Amino acid sequence: MAGHSKWANIQHRKGRQDEKRQRIWTRVVREIMVAARTGGGDPTANPRLRLAIDKAKAANMPADTIKRNIDKATGNLDGVTYEEIRYEGYGIGGAAIIVDTMTDNRVRTVADVRHVFSKYGGNMGTEGSVAFQFKHCGQLIFAPGTDEDKVMEVALEAGADDVIADDEGAIEVLTEPASFEAVKQALEAAGLTPEVAEVTMRAENTIELSGDDAERMQKLLDMIEDLDDVQDVYHNAAL
């Protein structure tokens, strides 16, 4: 099925992530520790840990650093214990925002998130206030020019739910979270390397923002992402 263009938004997001590369290690370490603590330290039996290790390797994290943090999380070394907390709220123009955090101090974290929302034009919501506007799913996105027929054939055979081509020719593959890794491996084995591959909260509908509203929304998102305890930020704004 066809979808509206999101390639520019994807490239914009990747560019901003590249600018903040120094923060990625901190977030990846937290993800490794929580994944290992909740699902065990064996990546062959823990899909979430495998995905976190893939992120760490993509960020050029040394293998001994990865192992040390797995050992901390599984009790082989002393380490900090993190808990996962999700916050929901509204941005500029009523755009929906989900903020996933990992923290060792929930009082500090909620105060920080609430402060940024209020200072930069947003509003904190209650649990469940915007989450219904998103779908928890696996998402793989291929650059314009990728062979759509090949992506569709391989992805659907491997268990993907849908394949969507946007107006600019980018191809989006959607999966159930449990099927994400199998679909990703099948696509890569077929020589198809995605630009984005993640289990995410995907907005069901988007709100178009432009001009001053888009700039204000981007500022709000940047300030949320800059908080130390924030792992991921999801929103439904098309900037």
C-alpha positions as MATLAB code, in Angstrom:
seq = 'MAGHSKWANIQHRKGRQDEKRQRIWTRVVREIMVAARTGGGDPTANPRLRLAIDKAKAANMPADTIKRNIDKATGNLDGVTYEEIRYEGYGIGGAAIIVDTMTDNRVRTVADVRHVFSKYGGNMGTEGSVAFQFKHCGQLIFAPGTDEDKVMEVALEAGADDVIADDEGAIEVLTEPASFEAVKQALEAAGLTPEVAEVTMRAENTIELSGDDAERMQKLLDMIEDLDDVQDVYHNAAL';
ca = [
       0.000    0.000    0.000;
       1.115    3.570   -0.557;
       1.847    6.038    2.212;
       2.587    9.723    2.556;
       6.189   10.860    2.370;
       8.235   10.438    5.517;
      11.725   10.107    4.047;
      12.645   13.738    4.766;
      11.573   13.290    8.396;
      13.652   10.107    8.684;
      16.758   11.816    7.292;
      16.167   14.820    9.548;
      15.974   12.584   12.599;
      19.099   10.643   11.641;
      20.991   13.890   11.129;
      20.032   15.147   14.567;
      21.028   11.816   16.119;
      24.435   12.067   14.450;
      24.886   15.506   16.041;
      24.264   13.946   19.457;
      26.498   10.904   18.986;
      28.193   11.445   22.350;
      24.898   10.761   24.139;
      24.260    7.491   22.342;
      26.710    5.432   24.392;
      25.028    6.451   27.642;
      21.621    5.435   26.350;
      22.845    2.197   24.821;
      24.535    1.208   28.083;
      21.271    1.718   29.967;
      19.391   -0.317   27.370;
      21.931   -3.152   27.604;
      21.692   -3.202   31.390;
      17.894   -3.211   31.530;
      17.641   -5.826   28.758;
      20.171   -8.082   30.488;
      18.563   -7.649   33.891;
      15.060   -8.445   32.657;
      15.857  -11.151   30.112;
      19.233  -12.560   31.123;
      22.758  -11.984   29.909;
      22.752  -14.491   27.038;
      22.036  -12.577   23.802;
      21.152  -15.787   21.930;
      18.172  -16.229   24.271;
      17.330  -12.549   24.768;
      16.132  -10.689   21.621;
      16.008   -7.323   23.380;
      19.630   -7.702   24.477;
      20.664   -8.716   20.950;
      19.082   -5.551   19.574;
      20.801   -3.425   22.227;
      24.159   -5.020   21.409;
      23.558   -4.295   17.706;
      22.980   -0.634   18.597;
      26.155   -0.619   20.684;
      28.218   -2.076   17.864;
      26.734    0.437   15.407;
      27.901    3.178   17.794;
      31.412    1.639   17.823;
      31.242    0.604   21.480;
      34.102   -1.768   22.424;
      33.189   -5.395   23.110;
      34.649   -5.286   26.629;
      32.446   -2.292   27.483;
      29.389   -4.203   26.285;
      30.344   -7.282   28.308;
      31.110   -5.267   31.441;
      27.655   -3.688   31.421;
      25.947   -7.033   30.837;
      27.878   -8.390   33.837;
      26.808   -5.423   35.951;
      23.165   -5.980   35.084;
      23.226   -9.705   35.754;
      24.889   -9.346   39.157;
      28.429  -10.311   38.221;
      29.582   -6.757   38.970;
      28.170   -4.012   41.158;
      26.147   -1.493   39.159;
      23.285    0.979   39.202;
      19.745   -0.377   38.933;
      17.540    1.413   36.406;
      13.773    1.314   36.049;
      11.814    2.110   32.905;
       9.165    4.833   33.083;
       7.038    6.189   30.232;
       5.598    9.708   30.173;
       3.001   11.048   27.762;
       2.066   14.546   26.752;
       1.183   17.082   24.099;
       3.427   19.336   22.074;
       2.769   22.276   19.769;
      -0.550   22.123   17.913;
      -1.715   19.214   20.047;
       0.930   16.833   18.644;
       1.252   13.669   20.717;
       4.554   12.864   22.450;
       5.724    9.716   24.254;
       8.893    9.900   26.355;
      10.588    6.654   27.417;
      13.094    6.985   30.240;
      15.442    4.783   32.246;
      16.259    6.192   35.636;
      17.690    5.468   39.063;
      15.653    8.364   40.520;
      12.058    8.684   39.334;
      11.410   11.866   41.368;
      14.192   13.668   39.509;
      13.115   12.326   36.150;
       9.443   13.269   36.324;
      10.379   16.764   37.535;
      12.807   17.216   34.643;
      10.343   15.993   32.010;
       7.480   18.070   33.408;
       9.687   21.186   33.506;
      10.676   20.865   29.835;
       7.097   20.288   28.696;
       5.834   23.366   30.527;
       8.786   25.618   29.623;
       8.722   24.910   25.887;
       5.011   25.016   25.109;
       3.865   21.472   25.812;
       1.697   19.809   28.427;
       2.294   16.630   30.411;
      -0.573   14.181   30.091;
      -1.735   11.244   32.159;
      -0.839    7.621   31.490;
      -2.610    6.468   28.333;
      -3.509    9.993   27.203;
      -1.705    9.694   23.847;
      -0.375    6.119   23.658;
      -3.513    4.971   21.812;
      -2.365    7.090   18.856;
       0.728    4.886   18.404;
       1.352    1.244   17.538;
       4.145   -0.786   19.125;
       5.791   -2.488   16.158;
       8.974   -3.370   14.332;
       9.915   -0.885   11.616;
      12.492   -1.203    8.835;
      12.906    1.643    6.342;
      14.737    1.389    3.022;
      16.045    4.304    0.981;
      14.367    5.447   -2.253;
      15.631    3.353   -5.146;
      15.505    0.048   -3.261;
      13.797   -2.768   -5.196;
      10.258   -2.590   -3.796;
       9.143   -5.924   -5.265;
      12.116   -7.713   -3.697;
      11.563   -6.068   -0.318;
       7.893   -7.003   -0.388;
       8.535  -10.605   -1.408;
      11.218  -11.240    1.214;
       9.510   -9.315    4.021;
       6.065  -10.851    3.666;
       7.481  -14.350    3.345;
       9.471  -13.775    6.561;
       6.343  -12.727    8.459;
       6.043   -8.951    8.034;
       2.608   -7.385    8.492;
       2.809   -4.713    5.784;
       5.084   -3.036    3.248;
       4.440    0.644    2.501;
       6.021    2.797   -0.222;
       5.878    6.553    0.327;
       5.687    9.403   -2.188;
       9.477    9.712   -2.404;
      10.087    6.010   -2.981;
      11.191    5.059    0.533;
       9.922    1.644    1.603;
       8.682    0.899    5.112;
       8.324   -2.652    6.430;
       6.151   -3.160    9.518;
       6.209   -6.226   11.764;
       4.955   -7.448   15.088;
       7.674   -6.838   17.722;
       8.188  -10.592   18.099;
       8.732  -11.001   14.339;
      11.102   -8.048   13.919;
      14.377   -9.913   14.217;
      13.384  -12.741   11.850;
      12.229  -10.260    9.196;
      15.358   -8.127    9.601;
      17.629  -11.162    9.234;
      15.747  -12.379    6.144;
      16.010   -8.976    4.461;
      19.711   -8.616    5.244;
      20.371  -12.173    4.007;
      18.746  -11.108    0.723;
      21.161   -8.175    0.449;
      18.632   -5.580    1.586;
      20.092   -3.281    4.251;
      17.649   -0.903    5.973;
      18.453    2.713    6.813;
      16.390    2.386    9.989;
      15.690   -0.857   11.860;
      14.049   -0.676   15.270;
      11.185   -1.707   17.487;
       9.332    1.539   17.960;
       6.108    3.341   18.776;
       4.809    4.295   15.315;
       2.292    7.117   15.024;
      -0.972    5.975   13.429;
      -1.675    9.494   12.129;
       0.470   12.612   11.833;
      -0.083   16.310   12.510;
       1.504   18.653    9.961;
       3.446   21.539   11.511;
       5.267   24.273    9.608;
       6.925   27.639   10.176;
       7.092   28.825   13.778;
       5.054   25.861   15.035;
       7.521   23.404   13.507;
      10.477   25.281   15.025;
       8.846   25.377   18.458;
       8.016   21.668   18.268;
      11.576   20.795   17.260;
      12.908   22.865   20.174;
      10.621   21.026   22.596;
      11.706   17.639   21.227;
      15.389   18.619   21.386;
      15.121   19.707   25.005;
      13.326   16.491   25.987;
      15.923   14.370   24.187;
      18.728   16.263   25.932;
      17.527   15.134   29.376;
      19.966   12.633   30.853;
      17.343   10.013   31.736;
      15.548   10.006   28.366;
      16.046    6.967   26.141;
      13.560    7.505   23.309;
      11.080   10.158   22.202;
       8.191    9.330   19.867;
       5.798   11.863   18.351;
       3.256   12.245   15.574;
       4.370   15.630   14.221;
       5.402   15.920   10.574;
       7.834   18.837   10.631;
];
